[in-house]
């Protein structure tokens, strides 16, 4: 069965809470208390997410953590890779061929690599914003000025 690891499950829960608390920073202690998780585990998960660039830490008396980018810009795949490393459906779908002893004899490894790639594509196209059901941000449309308007604004 393909499923998220417990570390990933907890990380998604913690990051989701940070998005709900924006623009405030969130402390590891608050998250541990709210979700009844050990402070040590929460602190380790948050520290790892900071090292991987998913979160930013804010030092000081009212310090804590916050998301480093817009939730619509953070893919589910990026979060999975930050927590658990790259996703491969089977050993043989790794770029290196993995540790499969039957790779040379296997007739399905090529197609399984295609399935694994498709899953990774879906994870990459799925943003944290989508997972959380956040409203989509308005697209920024650049203004195109006429030559007369450009001359006036200079």
GUVO-78456 format. One line per field, with one value per atom (N, C-alpha, C): residue number from 1; residue in three letters; chain; atom name; x negated, y, z negated. Coordinates in nm, 3 decimals, padded with zeros to 5 digits. Layout:
N
k (NUM | ...)
r (ALA | ...)
c (A | ...)
a (CA | ...)
c1 (X | ...)
c2 (Y | ...)
c3 (Z | ...)
This chain:
154
k (1 | 1 | 1 | 2 | 2 | 2 | 3 | 3 | 3 | 4 | 4 | 4 | 5 | 5 | 5 | 6 | 6 | 6 | 7 | 7 | 7 | 8 | 8 | 8 | 9 | 9 | 9 | 10 | 10 | 10 | 11 | 11 | 11 | 12 | 12 | 12 | 13 | 13 | 13 | 14 | 14 | 14 | 15 | 15 | 15 | 16 | 16 | 16 | 17 | 17 | 17 | 18 | 18 | 18 | 19 | 19 | 19 | 20 | 20 | 20 | 21 | 21 | 21 | 22 | 22 | 22 | 23 | 23 | 23 | 24 | 24 | 24 | 25 | 25 | 25 | 26 | 26 | 26 | 27 | 27 | 27 | 28 | 28 | 28 | 29 | 29 | 29 | 30 | 30 | 30 | 31 | 31 | 31 | 32 | 32 | 32 | 33 | 33 | 33 | 34 | 34 | 34 | 35 | 35 | 35 | 36 | 36 | 36 | 37 | 37 | 37 | 38 | 38 | 38 | 39 | 39 | 39 | 40 | 40 | 40 | 41 | 41 | 41 | 42 | 42 | 42 | 43 | 43 | 43 | 44 | 44 | 44 | 45 | 45 | 45 | 46 | 46 | 46 | 47 | 47 | 47 | 48 | 48 | 48 | 49 | 49 | 49 | 50 | 50 | 50 | 51 | 51 | 51 | 52 | 52 | 52 | 53 | 53 | 53 | 54 | 54 | 54 | 55 | 55 | 55 | 56 | 56 | 56 | 57 | 57 | 57 | 58 | 58 | 58 | 59 | 59 | 59 | 60 | 60 | 60 | 61 | 61 | 61 | 62 | 62 | 62 | 63 | 63 | 63 | 64 | 64 | 64 | 65 | 65 | 65 | 66 | 66 | 66 | 67 | 67 | 67 | 68 | 68 | 68 | 69 | 69 | 69 | 70 | 70 | 70 | 71 | 71 | 71 | 72 | 72 | 72 | 73 | 73 | 73 | 74 | 74 | 74 | 75 | 75 | 75 | 76 | 76 | 76 | 77 | 77 | 77 | 78 | 78 | 78 | 79 | 79 | 79 | 80 | 80 | 80 | 81 | 81 | 81 | 82 | 82 | 82 | 83 | 83 | 83 | 84 | 84 | 84 | 85 | 85 | 85 | 86 | 86 | 86 | 87 | 87 | 87 | 88 | 88 | 88 | 89 | 89 | 89 | 90 | 90 | 90 | 91 | 91 | 91 | 92 | 92 | 92 | 93 | 93 | 93 | 94 | 94 | 94 | 95 | 95 | 95 | 96 | 96 | 96 | 97 | 97 | 97 | 98 | 98 | 98 | 99 | 99 | 99 | 100 | 100 | 100 | 101 | 101 | 101 | 102 | 102 | 102 | 103 | 103 | 103 | 104 | 104 | 104 | 105 | 105 | 105 | 106 | 106 | 106 | 107 | 107 | 107 | 108 | 108 | 108 | 109 | 109 | 109 | 110 | 110 | 110 | 111 | 111 | 111 | 112 | 112 | 112 | 113 | 113 | 113 | 114 | 114 | 114 | 115 | 115 | 115 | 116 | 116 | 116 | 117 | 117 | 117 | 118 | 118 | 118 | 119 | 119 | 119 | 120 | 120 | 120 | 121 | 121 | 121 | 122 | 122 | 122 | 123 | 123 | 123 | 124 | 124 | 124 | 125 | 125 | 125 | 126 | 126 | 126 | 127 | 127 | 127 | 128 | 128 | 128 | 129 | 129 | 129 | 130 | 130 | 130 | 131 | 131 | 131 | 132 | 132 | 132 | 133 | 133 | 133 | 134 | 134 | 134 | 135 | 135 | 135 | 136 | 136 | 136 | 137 | 137 | 137 | 138 | 138 | 138 | 139 | 139 | 139 | 140 | 140 | 140 | 141 | 141 | 141 | 142 | 142 | 142 | 143 | 143 | 143 | 144 | 144 | 144 | 145 | 145 | 145 | 146 | 146 | 146 | 147 | 147 | 147 | 148 | 148 | 148 | 149 | 149 | 149 | 150 | 150 | 150 | 151 | 151 | 151 | 152 | 152 | 152 | 153 | 153 | 153 | 154 | 154 | 154)
r (UNK | UNK | UNK | UNK | UNK | UNK | UNK | UNK | UNK | UNK | UNK | UNK | UNK | UNK | UNK | UNK | UNK | UNK | UNK | UNK | UNK | UNK | UNK | UNK | UNK | UNK | UNK | UNK | UNK | UNK | UNK | UNK | UNK | UNK | UNK | UNK | UNK | UNK | UNK | UNK | UNK | UNK | UNK | UNK | UNK | UNK | UNK | UNK | UNK | UNK | UNK | UNK | UNK | UNK | UNK | UNK | UNK | UNK | UNK | UNK | UNK | UNK | UNK | UNK | UNK | UNK | UNK | UNK | UNK | UNK | UNK | UNK | UNK | UNK | UNK | UNK | UNK | UNK | UNK | UNK | UNK | UNK | UNK | UNK | UNK | UNK | UNK | UNK | UNK | UNK | UNK | UNK | UNK | UNK | UNK | UNK | UNK | UNK | UNK | UNK | UNK | UNK | UNK | UNK | UNK | UNK | UNK | UNK | UNK | UNK | UNK | UNK | UNK | UNK | UNK | UNK | UNK | UNK | UNK | UNK | UNK | UNK | UNK | UNK | UNK | UNK | UNK | UNK | UNK | UNK | UNK | UNK | UNK | UNK | UNK | UNK | UNK | UNK | UNK | UNK | UNK | UNK | UNK | UNK | UNK | UNK | UNK | UNK | UNK | UNK | UNK | UNK | UNK | UNK | UNK | UNK | UNK | UNK | UNK | UNK | UNK | UNK | UNK | UNK | UNK | UNK | UNK | UNK | UNK | UNK | UNK | UNK | UNK | UNK | UNK | UNK | UNK | UNK | UNK | UNK | UNK | UNK | UNK | UNK | UNK | UNK | UNK | UNK | UNK | UNK | UNK | UNK | UNK | UNK | UNK | UNK | UNK | UNK | UNK | UNK | UNK | UNK | UNK | UNK | UNK | UNK | UNK | UNK | UNK | UNK | UNK | UNK | UNK | UNK | UNK | UNK | UNK | UNK | UNK | UNK | UNK | UNK | UNK | UNK | UNK | UNK | UNK | UNK | UNK | UNK | UNK | UNK | UNK | UNK | UNK | UNK | UNK | UNK | UNK | UNK | UNK | UNK | UNK | UNK | UNK | UNK | UNK | UNK | UNK | UNK | UNK | UNK | UNK | UNK | UNK | UNK | UNK | UNK | UNK | UNK | UNK | UNK | UNK | UNK | UNK | UNK | UNK | UNK | UNK | UNK | UNK | UNK | UNK | UNK | UNK | UNK | UNK | UNK | UNK | UNK | UNK | UNK | UNK | UNK | UNK | UNK | UNK | UNK | UNK | UNK | UNK | UNK | UNK | UNK | UNK | UNK | UNK | UNK | UNK | UNK | UNK | UNK | UNK | UNK | UNK | UNK | UNK | UNK | UNK | UNK | UNK | UNK | UNK | UNK | UNK | UNK | UNK | UNK | UNK | UNK | UNK | UNK | UNK | UNK | UNK | UNK | UNK | UNK | UNK | UNK | UNK | UNK | UNK | UNK | UNK | UNK | UNK | UNK | UNK | UNK | UNK | UNK | UNK | UNK | UNK | UNK | UNK | UNK | UNK | UNK | UNK | UNK | UNK | UNK | UNK | UNK | UNK | UNK | UNK | UNK | UNK | UNK | UNK | UNK | UNK | UNK | UNK | UNK | UNK | UNK | UNK | UNK | UNK | UNK | UNK | UNK | UNK | UNK | UNK | UNK | UNK | UNK | UNK | UNK | UNK | UNK | UNK | UNK | UNK | UNK | UNK | UNK | UNK | UNK | UNK | UNK | UNK | UNK | UNK | UNK | UNK | UNK | UNK | UNK | UNK | UNK | UNK | UNK | UNK | UNK | UNK | UNK | UNK | UNK | UNK | UNK | UNK | UNK | UNK | UNK | UNK | UNK | UNK | UNK | UNK | UNK | UNK | UNK | UNK | UNK | UNK | UNK | UNK | UNK | UNK | UNK | UNK | UNK | UNK | UNK | UNK | UNK | UNK | UNK | UNK | UNK | UNK | UNK | UNK | UNK | UNK | UNK | UNK | UNK | UNK | UNK | UNK | UNK | UNK | UNK | UNK | UNK)
c (A | A | A | A | A | A | A | A | A | A | A | A | A | A | A | A | A | A | A | A | A | A | A | A | A | A | A | A | A | A | A | A | A | A | A | A | A | A | A | A | A | A | A | A | A | A | A | A | A | A | A | A | A | A | A | A | A | A | A | A | A | A | A | A | A | A | A | A | A | A | A | A | A | A | A | A | A | A | A | A | A | A | A | A | A | A | A | A | A | A | A | A | A | A | A | A | A | A | A | A | A | A | A | A | A | A | A | A | A | A | A | A | A | A | A | A | A | A | A | A | A | A | A | A | A | A | A | A | A | A | A | A | A | A | A | A | A | A | A | A | A | A | A | A | A | A | A | A | A | A | A | A | A | A | A | A | A | A | A | A | A | A | A | A | A | A | A | A | A | A | A | A | A | A | A | A | A | A | A | A | A | A | A | A | A | A | A | A | A | A | A | A | A | A | A | A | A | A | A | A | A | A | A | A | A | A | A | A | A | A | A | A | A | A | A | A | A | A | A | A | A | A | A | A | A | A | A | A | A | A | A | A | A | A | A | A | A | A | A | A | A | A | A | A | A | A | A | A | A | A | A | A | A | A | A | A | A | A | A | A | A | A | A | A | A | A | A | A | A | A | A | A | A | A | A | A | A | A | A | A | A | A | A | A | A | A | A | A | A | A | A | A | A | A | A | A | A | A | A | A | A | A | A | A | A | A | A | A | A | A | A | A | A | A | A | A | A | A | A | A | A | A | A | A | A | A | A | A | A | A | A | A | A | A | A | A | A | A | A | A | A | A | A | A | A | A | A | A | A | A | A | A | A | A | A | A | A | A | A | A | A | A | A | A | A | A | A | A | A | A | A | A | A | A | A | A | A | A | A | A | A | A | A | A | A | A | A | A | A | A | A | A | A | A | A | A | A | A | A | A | A | A | A | A | A | A | A | A | A | A | A | A | A | A | A | A | A | A | A | A | A | A | A | A | A | A | A | A | A | A | A | A | A | A | A | A | A | A | A | A | A | A | A | A | A | A | A | A | A | A | A | A | A | A | A | A | A | A | A | A | A | A)
a (N | CA | C | N | CA | C | N | CA | C | N | CA | C | N | CA | C | N | CA | C | N | CA | C | N | CA | C | N | CA | C | N | CA | C | N | CA | C | N | CA | C | N | CA | C | N | CA | C | N | CA | C | N | CA | C | N | CA | C | N | CA | C | N | CA | C | N | CA | C | N | CA | C | N | CA | C | N | CA | C | N | CA | C | N | CA | C | N | CA | C | N | CA | C | N | CA | C | N | CA | C | N | CA | C | N | CA | C | N | CA | C | N | CA | C | N | CA | C | N | CA | C | N | CA | C | N | CA | C | N | CA | C | N | CA | C | N | CA | C | N | CA | C | N | CA | C | N | CA | C | N | CA | C | N | CA | C | N | CA | C | N | CA | C | N | CA | C | N | CA | C | N | CA | C | N | CA | C | N | CA | C | N | CA | C | N | CA | C | N | CA | C | N | CA | C | N | CA | C | N | CA | C | N | CA | C | N | CA | C | N | CA | C | N | CA | C | N | CA | C | N | CA | C | N | CA | C | N | CA | C | N | CA | C | N | CA | C | N | CA | C | N | CA | C | N | CA | C | N | CA | C | N | CA | C | N | CA | C | N | CA | C | N | CA | C | N | CA | C | N | CA | C | N | CA | C | N | CA | C | N | CA | C | N | CA | C | N | CA | C | N | CA | C | N | CA | C | N | CA | C | N | CA | C | N | CA | C | N | CA | C | N | CA | C | N | CA | C | N | CA | C | N | CA | C | N | CA | C | N | CA | C | N | CA | C | N | CA | C | N | CA | C | N | CA | C | N | CA | C | N | CA | C | N | CA | C | N | CA | C | N | CA | C | N | CA | C | N | CA | C | N | CA | C | N | CA | C | N | CA | C | N | CA | C | N | CA | C | N | CA | C | N | CA | C | N | CA | C | N | CA | C | N | CA | C | N | CA | C | N | CA | C | N | CA | C | N | CA | C | N | CA | C | N | CA | C | N | CA | C | N | CA | C | N | CA | C | N | CA | C | N | CA | C | N | CA | C | N | CA | C | N | CA | C | N | CA | C | N | CA | C | N | CA | C | N | CA | C | N | CA | C | N | CA | C | N | CA | C | N | CA | C | N | CA | C | N | CA | C | N | CA | C | N | CA | C | N | CA | C | N | CA | C | N | CA | C | N | CA | C | N | CA | C | N | CA | C | N | CA | C | N | CA | C | N | CA | C | N | CA | C | N | CA | C | N | CA | C)
c1 (-00.084 | 00.000 | -00.089 | -00.055 | -00.127 | -00.058 | -00.137 | -00.081 | -00.191 | -00.150 | -00.246 | -00.302 | -00.428 | -00.488 | -00.426 | -00.443 | -00.393 | -00.460 | -00.592 | -00.662 | -00.601 | -00.566 | -00.506 | -00.366 | -00.291 | -00.156 | -00.160 | -00.250 | -00.263 | -00.312 | -00.407 | -00.461 | -00.352 | -00.269 | -00.158 | -00.060 | -00.033 | 00.055 | -00.003 | -00.132 | -00.196 | -00.204 | -00.242 | -00.250 | -00.112 | -00.010 | 00.127 | 00.169 | 00.132 | 00.165 | 00.094 | -00.030 | -00.103 | -00.033 | 00.019 | 00.091 | 00.216 | 00.287 | 00.407 | 00.375 | 00.255 | 00.217 | 00.152 | 00.124 | 00.056 | 00.131 | 00.063 | -00.080 | -00.161 | -00.098 | -00.167 | -00.267 | -00.374 | -00.465 | -00.409 | -00.443 | -00.386 | -00.501 | -00.489 | -00.595 | -00.578 | -00.689 | -00.687 | -00.604 | -00.615 | -00.540 | -00.389 | -00.346 | -00.203 | -00.151 | -00.229 | -00.188 | -00.184 | -00.285 | -00.289 | -00.170 | -00.139 | -00.027 | 00.106 | 00.125 | 00.253 | 00.282 | 00.180 | 00.200 | 00.160 | 00.124 | 00.088 | -00.025 | -00.128 | -00.248 | -00.365 | -00.468 | -00.584 | -00.655 | -00.698 | -00.768 | -00.896 | -00.966 | -01.090 | -01.067 | -00.960 | -00.930 | -00.890 | -00.804 | -00.760 | -00.880 | -00.965 | -01.083 | -01.175 | -01.193 | -01.278 | -01.219 | -01.088 | -01.022 | -01.034 | -01.011 | -01.017 | -01.159 | -01.256 | -01.396 | -01.435 | -01.393 | -01.420 | -01.356 | -01.232 | -01.162 | -01.228 | -01.288 | -01.365 | -01.490 | -01.563 | -01.686 | -01.657 | -01.538 | -01.501 | -01.437 | -01.420 | -01.367 | -01.216 | -01.147 | -01.001 | -00.951 | -01.019 | -00.982 | -01.094 | -01.059 | -01.155 | -01.140 | -01.251 | -01.243 | -01.261 | -01.191 | -01.201 | -01.249 | -01.363 | -01.420 | -01.362 | -01.380 | -01.338 | -01.227 | -01.186 | -01.085 | -00.955 | -00.911 | -00.788 | -00.819 | -00.931 | -00.975 | -00.895 | -00.926 | -00.858 | -00.890 | -00.793 | -00.811 | -00.698 | -00.728 | -00.626 | -00.667 | -00.571 | -00.595 | -00.687 | -00.784 | -00.882 | -00.830 | -00.721 | -00.668 | -00.515 | -00.457 | -00.311 | -00.265 | -00.157 | -00.109 | -00.075 | -00.039 | -00.008 | -00.136 | -00.251 | -00.379 | -00.451 | -00.404 | -00.467 | -00.395 | -00.466 | -00.404 | -00.407 | -00.311 | -00.307 | -00.434 | -00.482 | -00.605 | -00.724 | -00.734 | -00.844 | -00.842 | -00.724 | -00.711 | -00.749 | -00.704 | -00.738 | -00.889 | -00.951 | -01.096 | -01.170 | -01.123 | -01.187 | -01.181 | -01.073 | -01.053 | -01.111 | -01.080 | -01.114 | -01.214 | -01.250 | -01.336 | -01.249 | -01.312 | -01.237 | -01.140 | -01.028 | -00.927 | -00.955 | -00.965 | -00.977 | -00.876 | -00.801 | -00.700 | -00.762 | -00.872 | -00.945 | -01.094 | -01.177 | -01.322 | -01.370 | -01.312 | -01.362 | -01.325 | -01.235 | -01.197 | -01.288 | -01.386 | -01.485 | -01.574 | -01.628 | -01.716 | -01.835 | -01.882 | -01.999 | -01.962 | -01.834 | -01.791 | -01.765 | -01.802 | -01.775 | -01.851 | -01.800 | -01.865 | -01.797 | -01.719 | -01.645 | -01.740 | -01.740 | -01.827 | -01.768 | -01.644 | -01.576 | -01.563 | -01.626 | -01.610 | -01.635 | -01.738 | -01.771 | -01.668 | -01.598 | -01.501 | -01.357 | -01.336 | -01.201 | -01.143 | -01.019 | -00.953 | -00.863 | -00.851 | -00.758 | -00.828 | -00.959 | -01.026 | -01.009 | -01.013 | -00.997 | -00.860 | -00.758 | -00.621 | -00.599 | -00.661 | -00.649 | -00.718 | -00.828 | -00.894 | -00.801 | -00.728 | -00.631 | -00.521 | -00.472 | -00.369 | -00.426 | -00.547 | -00.612 | -00.631 | -00.673 | -00.691 | -00.559 | -00.452 | -00.320 | -00.273 | -00.296 | -00.259 | -00.339 | -00.469 | -00.551 | -00.502 | -00.457 | -00.404 | -00.278 | -00.190 | -00.067 | -00.102 | -00.197 | -00.239 | -00.300 | -00.375 | -00.436 | -00.330 | -00.225 | -00.120 | -00.018 | -00.025 | 00.069 | 00.004 | 00.061 | 00.003 | 00.062 | -00.011 | 00.041 | 00.168 | 00.172 | 00.293 | 00.415 | 00.397 | 00.507 | 00.549 | 00.449 | 00.478 | 00.557 | 00.523 | 00.590 | 00.720 | 00.752 | 00.876 | 00.873 | 00.755 | 00.742 | 00.795 | 00.845 | 00.887 | 00.765 | 00.781 | 00.670 | 00.641 | 00.512 | 00.478 | 00.514 | 00.546 | 00.577 | 00.451 | 00.462 | 00.343 | 00.300 | 00.172 | 00.118 | 00.108 | 00.178 | 00.178 | 00.095 | -00.014 | -00.097 | -00.021 | -00.042 | 00.020 | -00.067 | -00.004 | -00.076 | -00.037 | -00.136 | -00.111 | -00.131 | -00.051 | -00.071 | -00.195 | -00.245 | -00.366 | -00.343 | -00.222 | -00.191 | -00.197 | -00.139 | -00.141 | -00.284 | -00.367 | -00.507 | -00.581 | -00.554 | -00.621 | -00.579 | -00.455 | -00.405 | -00.463 | -00.473 | -00.519 | -00.669 | -00.745 | -00.891 | -00.930)
c2 (-00.118 | 00.000 | 00.125 | 00.220 | 00.347 | 00.442 | 00.493 | 00.588 | 00.678 | 00.790 | 00.884 | 00.826 | 00.858 | 00.816 | 00.895 | 00.846 | 00.918 | 01.055 | 01.060 | 01.189 | 01.287 | 01.238 | 01.324 | 01.367 | 01.274 | 01.302 | 01.413 | 01.399 | 01.501 | 01.633 | 01.627 | 01.749 | 01.825 | 01.755 | 01.818 | 01.882 | 01.815 | 01.868 | 01.997 | 01.996 | 02.113 | 02.230 | 02.203 | 02.308 | 02.366 | 02.282 | 02.329 | 02.426 | 02.394 | 02.484 | 02.617 | 02.615 | 02.740 | 02.828 | 02.767 | 02.843 | 02.905 | 02.830 | 02.883 | 03.000 | 03.000 | 03.103 | 03.225 | 03.219 | 03.331 | 03.461 | 03.571 | 03.596 | 03.573 | 03.524 | 03.500 | 03.386 | 03.393 | 03.280 | 03.184 | 03.057 | 02.953 | 02.881 | 02.863 | 02.797 | 02.645 | 02.576 | 02.430 | 02.386 | 02.458 | 02.423 | 02.432 | 02.538 | 02.554 | 02.440 | 02.405 | 02.297 | 02.163 | 02.137 | 02.012 | 02.003 | 02.113 | 02.115 | 02.098 | 02.169 | 02.162 | 02.023 | 01.956 | 01.825 | 01.708 | 01.739 | 01.635 | 01.546 | 01.611 | 01.543 | 01.581 | 01.499 | 01.532 | 01.655 | 01.741 | 01.863 | 01.828 | 01.724 | 01.684 | 01.646 | 01.569 | 01.528 | 01.648 | 01.733 | 01.851 | 01.941 | 01.963 | 02.048 | 01.989 | 01.857 | 01.791 | 01.804 | 01.786 | 01.799 | 01.942 | 02.040 | 02.180 | 02.221 | 02.174 | 02.205 | 02.149 | 02.026 | 01.966 | 02.046 | 02.088 | 02.165 | 02.302 | 02.357 | 02.481 | 02.455 | 02.349 | 02.316 | 02.294 | 02.240 | 02.210 | 02.329 | 02.442 | 02.563 | 02.572 | 02.480 | 02.482 | 02.586 | 02.596 | 02.689 | 02.789 | 02.898 | 02.995 | 03.001 | 03.015 | 03.032 | 03.179 | 03.222 | 03.359 | 03.350 | 03.410 | 03.405 | 03.515 | 03.497 | 03.601 | 03.554 | 03.645 | 03.615 | 03.563 | 03.625 | 03.583 | 03.506 | 03.436 | 03.363 | 03.237 | 03.174 | 03.052 | 03.021 | 02.966 | 02.923 | 02.975 | 02.988 | 03.025 | 02.963 | 02.952 | 02.898 | 02.994 | 02.938 | 03.020 | 03.071 | 03.014 | 03.057 | 03.051 | 03.101 | 03.099 | 02.953 | 02.916 | 02.777 | 02.728 | 02.820 | 02.781 | 02.752 | 02.796 | 02.772 | 02.648 | 02.592 | 02.475 | 02.349 | 02.264 | 02.141 | 02.033 | 01.943 | 01.829 | 01.745 | 01.735 | 01.659 | 01.722 | 01.855 | 01.923 | 01.893 | 01.891 | 01.861 | 01.716 | 01.624 | 01.482 | 01.462 | 01.522 | 01.509 | 01.568 | 01.680 | 01.742 | 01.652 | 01.580 | 01.497 | 01.356 | 01.293 | 01.150 | 01.122 | 01.222 | 01.198 | 01.169 | 01.146 | 01.125 | 01.007 | 01.022 | 00.915 | 00.825 | 00.696 | 00.595 | 00.486 | 00.447 | 00.345 | 00.211 | 00.177 | 00.053 | 00.084 | -00.008 | 00.013 | 00.036 | -00.039 | -00.031 | 00.100 | 00.178 | 00.304 | 00.420 | 00.394 | 00.496 | 00.520 | 00.640 | 00.674 | 00.580 | 00.534 | 00.446 | 00.300 | 00.269 | 00.130 | 00.062 | 00.125 | 00.072 | -00.055 | -00.130 | -00.253 | -00.378 | -00.365 | -00.480 | -00.577 | -00.700 | -00.803 | -00.861 | -00.830 | -00.885 | -00.784 | -00.670 | -00.561 | -00.607 | -00.686 | -00.732 | -00.831 | -00.901 | -01.002 | -00.950 | -00.834 | -00.783 | -00.721 | -00.757 | -00.703 | -00.584 | -00.546 | -00.437 | -00.313 | -00.317 | -00.203 | -00.073 | -00.077 | 00.044 | 00.106 | 00.023 | 00.075 | 00.122 | 00.053 | 00.095 | 00.230 | 00.253 | 00.383 | 00.491 | 00.461 | 00.556 | 00.588 | 00.485 | 00.507 | 00.592 | 00.559 | 00.636 | 00.782 | 00.804 | 00.941 | 01.017 | 00.949 | 01.013 | 01.052 | 00.963 | 00.994 | 01.116 | 01.119 | 01.234 | 01.362 | 01.350 | 01.467 | 01.519 | 01.429 | 01.469 | 01.535 | 01.478 | 01.536 | 01.675 | 01.692 | 01.822 | 01.926 | 01.883 | 01.975 | 02.004 | 01.933 | 01.952 | 02.042 | 02.159 | 02.255 | 02.238 | 02.290 | 02.292 | 02.375 | 02.484 | 02.566 | 02.486 | 02.397 | 02.312 | 02.215 | 02.150 | 02.052 | 02.116 | 02.242 | 02.311 | 02.378 | 02.375 | 02.438 | 02.589 | 02.647 | 02.793 | 02.857 | 02.980 | 03.050 | 03.080 | 03.065 | 03.093 | 03.242 | 03.276 | 03.419 | 03.474 | 03.601 | 03.667 | 03.673 | 03.642 | 03.651 | 03.796 | 03.817 | 03.951 | 03.971 | 04.071 | 04.101 | 04.227 | 04.217 | 04.337 | 04.441 | 04.567 | 04.675 | 04.708 | 04.724 | 04.763 | 04.907 | 04.993 | 05.135 | 05.171 | 05.262 | 05.313 | 05.400 | 05.433 | 05.515 | 05.653 | 05.706 | 05.836 | 05.825 | 05.719 | 05.702 | 05.681 | 05.610 | 05.588 | 05.721 | 05.808 | 05.938 | 06.024 | 06.014 | 06.095 | 06.044 | 05.912 | 05.858 | 05.872 | 05.909 | 05.921 | 06.052)
c3 (00.000 | 00.000 | 00.000 | 00.081 | 00.087 | -00.010 | -00.106 | -00.202 | -00.256 | -00.311 | -00.368 | -00.498 | -00.525 | -00.652 | -00.766 | -00.888 | -01.005 | -01.015 | -00.986 | -00.990 | -00.892 | -00.773 | -00.672 | -00.715 | -00.769 | -00.816 | -00.922 | -01.020 | -01.125 | -01.067 | -00.976 | -00.916 | -00.842 | -00.768 | -00.696 | -00.794 | -00.904 | -01.007 | -01.066 | -01.098 | -01.159 | -01.062 | -00.938 | -00.837 | -00.810 | -00.809 | -00.788 | -00.898 | -01.020 | -01.132 | -01.117 | -01.069 | -01.048 | -00.945 | -00.841 | -00.739 | -00.800 | -00.885 | -00.949 | -01.042 | -01.101 | -01.197 | -01.132 | -01.000 | -00.932 | -00.956 | -00.973 | -00.957 | -01.085 | -01.191 | -01.317 | -01.303 | -01.382 | -01.389 | -01.494 | -01.480 | -01.565 | -01.636 | -01.765 | -01.841 | -01.837 | -01.853 | -01.859 | -01.979 | -02.091 | -02.212 | -02.188 | -02.118 | -02.091 | -02.004 | -01.901 | -01.813 | -01.886 | -01.968 | -02.044 | -02.138 | -02.204 | -02.297 | -02.225 | -02.117 | -02.044 | -01.991 | -01.938 | -01.876 | -01.965 | -02.092 | -02.189 | -02.137 | -02.083 | -02.034 | -02.124 | -02.124 | -02.208 | -02.151 | -02.241 | -02.200 | -02.125 | -02.167 | -02.101 | -01.956 | -01.931 | -01.795 | -01.709 | -01.761 | -01.688 | -01.656 | -01.756 | -01.735 | -01.628 | -01.629 | -01.529 | -01.388 | -01.376 | -01.245 | -01.193 | -01.279 | -01.237 | -01.201 | -01.277 | -01.248 | -01.111 | -01.082 | -00.952 | -00.839 | -00.858 | -00.755 | -00.733 | -00.837 | -00.822 | -00.740 | -00.773 | -00.698 | -00.550 | -00.519 | -00.380 | -00.310 | -00.380 | -00.318 | -00.312 | -00.376 | -00.377 | -00.478 | -00.592 | -00.698 | -00.721 | -00.788 | -00.837 | -00.988 | -01.057 | -01.202 | -01.236 | -01.339 | -01.387 | -01.530 | -01.558 | -01.693 | -01.781 | -01.909 | -02.003 | -02.095 | -02.182 | -02.283 | -02.221 | -02.114 | -02.047 | -01.919 | -01.919 | -01.800 | -01.776 | -01.668 | -01.628 | -01.483 | -01.416 | -01.277 | -01.192 | -01.063 | -00.964 | -00.830 | -00.743 | -00.610 | -00.534 | -00.461 | -00.390 | -00.256 | -00.205 | -00.076 | -00.079 | 00.025 | 00.040 | 00.047 | -00.023 | -00.019 | 00.122 | 00.211 | 00.349 | 00.428 | 00.377 | 00.444 | 00.391 | 00.280 | 00.218 | 00.264 | 00.335 | 00.384 | 00.276 | 00.283 | 00.194 | 00.211 | 00.334 | 00.359 | 00.287 | 00.289 | 00.219 | 00.070 | 00.013 | -00.129 | -00.158 | -00.072 | -00.089 | -00.079 | 00.021 | 00.040 | -00.080 | -00.133 | -00.249 | -00.372 | -00.387 | -00.506 | -00.487 | -00.376 | -00.358 | -00.247 | -00.169 | -00.054 | 00.068 | 00.182 | 00.307 | 00.299 | 00.370 | 00.376 | 00.495 | 00.469 | 00.574 | 00.544 | 00.644 | 00.626 | 00.590 | 00.655 | 00.627 | 00.635 | 00.588 | 00.594 | 00.737 | 00.831 | 00.968 | 01.038 | 00.978 | 01.041 | 01.002 | 00.915 | 00.881 | 01.001 | 01.010 | 01.123 | 01.131 | 01.015 | 01.012 | 01.038 | 01.047 | 01.064 | 00.931 | 00.822 | 00.689 | 00.660 | 00.564 | 00.519 | 00.573 | 00.676 | 00.728 | 00.798 | 00.754 | 00.813 | 00.943 | 00.969 | 01.087 | 01.199 | 01.186 | 01.283 | 01.428 | 01.449 | 01.585 | 01.639 | 01.550 | 01.591 | 01.592 | 01.536 | 01.513 | 01.641 | 01.669 | 01.788 | 01.756 | 01.629 | 01.594 | 01.539 | 01.520 | 01.454 | 01.533 | 01.665 | 01.745 | 01.727 | 01.728 | 01.709 | 01.565 | 01.469 | 01.330 | 01.310 | 01.380 | 01.373 | 01.426 | 01.533 | 01.587 | 01.487 | 01.417 | 01.315 | 01.202 | 01.158 | 01.052 | 01.094 | 01.217 | 01.267 | 01.268 | 01.307 | 01.312 | 01.171 | 01.075 | 00.936 | 00.889 | 00.919 | 00.881 | 00.948 | 01.073 | 01.144 | 01.074 | 01.036 | 00.965 | 00.832 | 00.758 | 00.630 | 00.651 | 00.760 | 00.791 | 00.829 | 00.897 | 00.941 | 00.831 | 00.720 | 00.609 | 00.504 | 00.485 | 00.391 | 00.251 | 00.154 | 00.017 | 00.012 | 00.090 | 00.096 | 00.137 | 00.235 | 00.281 | 00.171 | 00.109 | 00.003 | -00.110 | -00.143 | -00.253 | -00.212 | -00.083 | -00.036 | -00.046 | -00.032 | -00.039 | 00.089 | 00.078 | 00.200 | 00.286 | 00.414 | 00.507 | 00.507 | 00.505 | 00.513 | 00.651 | 00.653 | 00.780 | 00.865 | 00.993 | 01.078 | 01.095 | 01.102 | 01.124 | 01.274 | 01.323 | 01.465 | 01.486 | 01.562 | 01.583 | 01.665 | 01.629 | 01.704 | 01.824 | 01.936 | 02.057 | 02.086 | 02.078 | 02.099 | 02.245 | 02.290 | 02.426 | 02.427 | 02.545 | 02.555 | 02.493 | 02.500 | 02.441 | 02.289 | 02.232 | 02.087 | 02.035 | 02.113 | 02.073 | 02.069 | 02.165 | 02.169 | 02.051 | 02.013 | 01.901 | 01.769 | 01.752 | 01.625 | 01.604 | 01.707 | 01.695 | 01.641)
